């Protein structure tokens, strides 16, 4: 199977990102986009060239697409996945996939019943640098993993204060900041380490913005005693990720990659040639090699190959639903002030 017909629901930033990524591959073709907000059509057409648009999800499914990328509001996702699955349309969702683990589990059940694939787009998993780091960690390059650190911040509301009817504000009030900002990092943590989460604690801070929380910090305990800290804030701009092992570390912040490991490692994107020595790289140092590997990592093409059983996919619906249980436990811990177990179906 090749040249699958794809549609996007949601013409906002996530939808535009997917459209840009899909132009880099030839496994599936973006043929239609849809959104309940008509005002998004002009900008999306200008950015992507896509001229076939739908104003309802049912109309989008009726175009005969093979797969749909869900990039719109999470509150609509469960019903959309159910409708798509019933029509035999495979579903690829932007993270976070849902507002709760219960909704995520139902999505998985609908897709399994209809024998369609369900996947989740996690930023970073399309990056050949992260794919090589996953392989390095799996090879015991940094020893046993002992700690994961994540910091995510988006300060748009701080820089441009919202009015009471601001749609950005209305969307965020319904979402805990850790779910809104840290979902990608949580998925990366389980993917890179291969560890199962078992419990979580959390604290929140508020007062600057008219939100339930301006920021939050959660500590997630993984099996084997590995700790992961997830820190998020609407008061700063940041995207940092680090993994520490008994014999090395990896830190990524902005365009800088700093790492140290126990052995030499030769990879498709970069080489680490001196054991126990700190290596600092800039993105421009690895851009050419990463671009050569980009085709096999691009997630929309990989999802299309997964549908045809020609590849695997880094974040299946089942894996994403298991990761969503982390945020259910964090929400409970925020209310109880205690460590809460992570419950999986």
C-alpha positions as CSV (number, residue, x, y, z in Angstrom):
1,X,0.0,0.0,0.0
2,X,1.3,3.5,-0.8
3,X,0.1,7.0,-1.5
4,X,-2.5,6.8,1.2
5,X,-5.0,9.7,1.2
6,X,-4.8,11.7,4.4
7,X,-6.9,14.5,5.9
8,X,-6.2,16.9,8.8
9,X,-8.9,18.0,11.3
10,X,-7.7,21.2,13.0
11,X,-6.1,24.0,11.0
12,X,-4.2,25.6,13.9
13,X,-0.5,25.3,14.7
14,X,-0.5,21.5,15.1
15,X,-2.3,21.0,11.8
16,X,0.2,23.3,10.1
17,X,3.1,21.4,11.6
18,X,1.6,18.1,10.2
19,X,1.1,19.6,6.8
20,X,4.7,20.8,6.7
21,X,6.0,17.4,7.8
22,X,3.9,15.6,5.2
23,X,5.4,17.5,2.4
24,X,8.7,15.9,3.3
25,X,7.6,12.3,2.4
26,X,5.7,10.4,-0.2
27,X,4.0,7.6,1.7
28,X,0.8,9.5,2.1
29,X,-0.8,12.5,0.5
30,X,-2.6,15.3,2.3
31,X,-5.7,15.9,0.2
32,X,-8.2,17.7,2.6
33,X,-8.3,19.7,5.7
34,X,-11.2,20.6,8.0
35,X,-12.0,22.8,11.0
36,X,-15.2,24.1,12.6
37,X,-13.7,27.6,12.6
38,X,-14.1,29.0,9.1
39,X,-11.6,31.8,9.8
40,X,-8.7,29.4,9.7
41,X,-9.2,28.4,6.1
42,X,-7.4,31.3,4.4
43,X,-4.2,31.0,6.4
44,X,-4.1,27.3,6.1
45,X,-4.5,27.4,2.3
46,X,-1.8,30.0,2.1
47,X,0.6,28.0,4.1
48,X,-0.1,24.6,2.6
49,X,-1.7,25.0,-0.8
50,X,-4.5,22.7,0.2
51,X,-7.8,24.0,-1.2
52,X,-10.2,21.2,-0.4
53,X,-11.7,22.1,3.0
54,X,-14.5,20.7,5.2
55,X,-16.5,22.4,7.9
56,X,-17.6,19.2,9.7
57,X,-15.8,16.1,10.7
58,X,-18.4,13.9,9.1
59,X,-17.8,15.7,5.8
60,X,-14.1,15.2,6.1
61,X,-14.6,11.4,6.6
62,X,-16.9,11.3,3.7
63,X,-14.1,12.4,1.3
64,X,-12.7,8.8,1.2
65,X,-9.5,9.4,3.2
66,X,-7.5,6.5,4.5
67,X,-6.2,8.2,7.6
68,X,-7.0,11.3,9.6
69,X,-4.6,13.5,11.6
70,X,-6.5,14.9,14.6
71,X,-5.0,18.3,15.5
72,X,-8.1,20.0,16.9
73,X,-9.5,20.3,20.4
74,X,-9.0,17.3,22.8
75,X,-12.6,17.5,24.0
76,X,-13.8,16.4,20.6
77,X,-11.2,13.6,20.1
78,X,-13.1,10.6,21.6
79,X,-16.1,11.0,19.4
80,X,-14.0,11.7,16.3
81,X,-11.9,8.6,16.8
82,X,-15.0,6.5,17.3
83,X,-16.5,7.9,14.1
84,X,-13.3,7.5,12.1
85,X,-12.8,3.9,13.3
86,X,-16.4,2.9,12.4
87,X,-15.6,4.1,8.8
88,X,-12.3,2.2,8.7
89,X,-10.2,5.4,8.8
90,X,-6.9,5.1,10.7
91,X,-6.2,7.8,13.3
92,X,-3.1,9.8,14.1
93,X,-3.4,12.2,17.0
94,X,-1.3,15.0,18.2
95,X,-0.1,14.7,21.8
96,X,-1.7,14.9,24.3
97,X,-4.1,12.4,22.7
98,X,-7.0,13.1,25.2
99,X,-8.0,14.9,28.3
100,X,-7.9,11.7,30.5
101,X,-6.7,8.2,30.5
102,X,-10.2,6.9,30.4
103,X,-10.9,8.7,27.1
104,X,-7.5,7.4,25.8
105,X,-8.5,3.8,26.7
106,X,-11.8,4.1,24.9
107,X,-10.0,5.4,21.8
108,X,-7.8,2.3,21.9
109,X,-10.8,0.0,22.3
110,X,-12.7,1.6,19.3
111,X,-9.7,1.3,17.0
112,X,-9.0,-2.3,18.1
113,X,-12.6,-3.3,17.5
114,X,-12.5,-1.8,14.0
115,X,-9.1,-3.1,13.2
116,X,-7.6,0.3,12.4
117,X,-4.4,1.7,13.6
118,X,-4.2,4.4,16.3
119,X,-1.0,6.4,16.8
120,X,0.2,9.6,18.6
121,X,2.5,12.2,17.2
122,X,5.2,13.0,19.8
123,X,7.5,15.9,19.0
124,X,11.0,14.6,19.2
125,X,10.3,11.1,17.9
126,X,10.6,12.4,14.3
127,X,14.1,13.7,15.1
128,X,17.0,11.4,14.1
129,X,19.1,12.8,17.0
130,X,16.5,11.5,19.5
131,X,16.3,8.2,17.6
132,X,20.1,7.8,17.9
133,X,20.0,8.7,21.6
134,X,17.4,6.0,22.1
135,X,19.7,3.5,20.6
136,X,22.6,4.7,22.6
137,X,20.7,4.5,25.9
138,X,19.4,1.0,25.0
139,X,23.1,-0.1,24.4
140,X,24.0,0.8,28.0
141,X,26.1,3.7,26.7
142,X,25.4,5.9,29.8
143,X,25.0,3.0,32.2
144,X,21.8,2.5,34.2
145,X,19.3,5.3,33.9
146,X,18.8,7.0,37.2
147,X,17.1,10.4,36.5
148,X,15.1,12.2,33.8
149,X,14.6,16.0,33.8
150,X,12.1,17.8,31.7
151,X,11.3,21.6,31.6
152,X,8.7,23.0,29.2
153,X,7.4,26.5,29.2
154,X,5.1,28.7,27.0
155,X,4.8,32.3,28.0
156,X,2.3,33.6,25.4
157,X,-0.4,34.4,27.9
158,X,2.2,36.3,30.1
159,X,3.5,38.4,27.2
160,X,0.0,39.1,25.8
161,X,-2.4,39.1,28.8
162,X,-5.7,37.5,27.9
163,X,-9.2,38.9,28.1
164,X,-11.9,36.9,29.9
165,X,-13.2,35.5,26.5
166,X,-9.8,34.8,25.0
167,X,-10.0,31.3,23.4
168,X,-6.4,30.5,24.5
169,X,-7.6,31.0,28.1
170,X,-10.8,29.0,27.7
171,X,-8.8,26.1,26.3
172,X,-6.2,26.2,29.1
173,X,-8.7,26.4,32.0
174,X,-9.9,22.9,31.0
175,X,-6.4,21.5,30.9
176,X,-3.9,21.0,33.7
177,X,-0.6,22.7,32.7
178,X,1.3,19.4,33.0
179,X,-1.0,17.7,30.5
180,X,-0.9,20.7,28.2
181,X,2.8,21.4,28.2
182,X,4.6,18.1,29.3
183,X,2.8,15.4,27.3
184,X,5.6,15.2,24.7
185,X,8.2,15.0,27.4
186,X,6.4,12.3,29.3
187,X,6.1,10.2,26.1
188,X,9.8,10.8,25.3
189,X,10.8,9.7,28.8
190,X,9.1,6.3,28.6
191,X,10.3,5.9,25.0
192,X,13.9,6.7,25.6
193,X,14.3,4.8,28.9
194,X,11.9,1.9,28.3
195,X,10.8,2.2,31.9
196,X,7.3,1.8,33.3
197,X,5.9,4.5,35.5
198,X,4.5,3.4,38.9
199,X,3.7,6.5,41.0
200,X,3.5,10.3,40.9
201,X,3.5,13.4,43.1
202,X,2.8,17.0,42.1
203,X,2.7,20.6,43.2
204,X,1.2,23.7,41.5
205,X,1.8,27.4,41.7
206,X,-0.7,30.1,40.7
207,X,-1.4,33.8,41.0
208,X,0.1,35.5,38.0
209,X,-2.5,34.5,35.4
210,X,-6.2,33.8,35.6
211,X,-5.6,30.0,35.4
212,X,-6.1,27.1,37.8
213,X,-2.3,26.9,37.8
214,X,0.5,29.0,36.3
215,X,3.0,26.2,36.6
216,X,3.5,22.8,38.1
217,X,6.2,20.3,39.0
218,X,5.6,16.5,39.1
219,X,7.9,13.7,40.2
220,X,7.2,10.4,38.5
221,X,8.8,7.2,39.8
222,X,9.6,4.6,37.2
223,X,10.1,0.9,37.8
224,X,13.6,0.3,39.1
225,X,13.8,3.4,41.2
226,X,14.3,5.8,38.3
227,X,12.9,9.3,39.0
228,X,11.6,11.7,36.4
229,X,10.8,15.4,37.1
230,X,8.4,17.2,34.9
231,X,8.4,21.0,35.3
232,X,6.1,23.3,33.3
233,X,5.2,27.0,33.4
234,X,3.1,29.5,31.5
235,X,5.5,32.2,32.8
236,X,8.6,31.3,30.8
237,X,9.7,29.9,27.5
238,X,11.7,26.8,27.6
239,X,12.2,23.3,26.1
240,X,14.8,21.3,27.9
241,X,15.3,17.5,28.3
242,X,18.0,15.5,30.1
243,X,18.7,11.9,31.0
244,X,21.3,11.0,33.6
245,X,22.8,7.5,34.0
246,X,25.3,6.0,36.4
247,X,28.1,6.5,33.8
248,X,27.0,9.5,31.7
249,X,24.3,11.9,30.7
250,X,22.5,13.6,27.8
251,X,21.2,17.2,28.0
252,X,19.3,18.9,25.2
253,X,18.3,22.6,25.4
254,X,17.6,24.8,22.4
255,X,20.2,24.1,19.7
256,X,22.7,22.6,22.1
257,X,23.4,18.9,22.8
258,X,25.8,18.0,25.6
259,X,26.6,14.4,26.4
260,X,29.0,12.0,28.1
261,X,29.1,8.3,28.1
262,X,31.1,5.2,29.1
263,X,32.1,3.9,25.7
264,X,32.8,5.0,22.2
265,X,29.7,5.1,19.9
266,X,29.5,5.6,16.2
267,X,26.1,6.5,14.9
268,X,24.2,7.6,11.8
269,X,23.9,11.2,13.0
270,X,27.1,11.8,15.1
271,X,30.0,9.9,16.6
272,X,31.1,9.9,20.2
273,X,34.7,9.0,20.1
274,X,36.3,9.6,23.5
275,X,34.8,7.7,26.4
276,X,34.1,9.6,29.7
277,X,34.7,12.9,27.9
278,X,32.0,15.6,27.6
279,X,31.0,16.3,24.0
280,X,29.1,19.5,23.1
281,X,27.4,19.8,19.8
282,X,25.3,22.4,18.1
283,X,22.4,21.5,15.9
284,X,24.2,22.9,12.9
285,X,26.9,20.3,13.5
286,X,24.5,17.4,12.9
287,X,22.0,19.0,10.5
288,X,23.4,17.4,7.4
289,X,23.6,13.9,8.8
290,X,20.2,14.3,10.5
291,X,18.6,15.3,7.2
292,X,19.9,12.2,5.5
293,X,18.1,10.1,8.2
294,X,14.9,12.2,8.3
295,X,13.0,10.1,5.8
296,X,13.0,7.0,7.9
297,X,12.0,8.9,11.1
298,X,9.3,11.2,9.7
299,X,6.2,10.2,11.7
300,X,3.4,10.6,9.1
301,X,5.2,8.4,6.6
302,X,6.1,6.0,9.3
303,X,2.5,5.7,10.4
304,X,1.5,5.0,6.8
305,X,4.1,2.2,6.6
306,X,2.9,0.9,10.0
307,X,-0.6,0.7,8.5
308,X,0.8,-1.5,5.7
309,X,2.9,-3.5,8.2
310,X,6.2,-2.3,6.7
311,X,7.5,-0.5,9.8
312,X,6.9,0.0,13.5
313,X,5.6,3.2,15.1
314,X,7.2,4.8,18.2
315,X,4.0,5.8,20.0
316,X,1.1,3.5,19.4
317,X,-2.3,4.3,20.8
318,X,-1.8,1.6,23.4
319,X,1.5,3.1,24.6
320,X,0.2,6.6,24.6
321,X,-2.8,5.6,26.7
322,X,-0.5,3.9,29.2
323,X,1.5,7.2,29.3
324,X,-1.7,9.1,29.8
325,X,-2.2,7.3,33.1
326,X,0.8,9.3,34.4
327,X,-1.3,12.5,34.1
328,X,-4.3,10.9,35.8
329,X,-2.1,10.1,38.7
330,X,-0.6,13.6,38.7
331,X,-4.1,15.2,38.7
332,X,-5.0,13.0,41.8
333,X,-1.7,13.9,43.5
334,X,-2.4,17.6,42.9
335,X,-5.6,17.2,44.9
336,X,-4.4,14.8,47.6
337,X,-0.9,16.1,48.2
338,X,0.3,12.5,48.3
339,X,2.0,10.1,46.0
340,X,-0.6,8.4,43.9
341,X,-0.2,5.1,42.1
342,X,-0.3,5.0,38.3
343,X,-3.1,2.7,37.3
344,X,-3.1,1.0,34.0
345,X,-6.0,-1.1,32.5
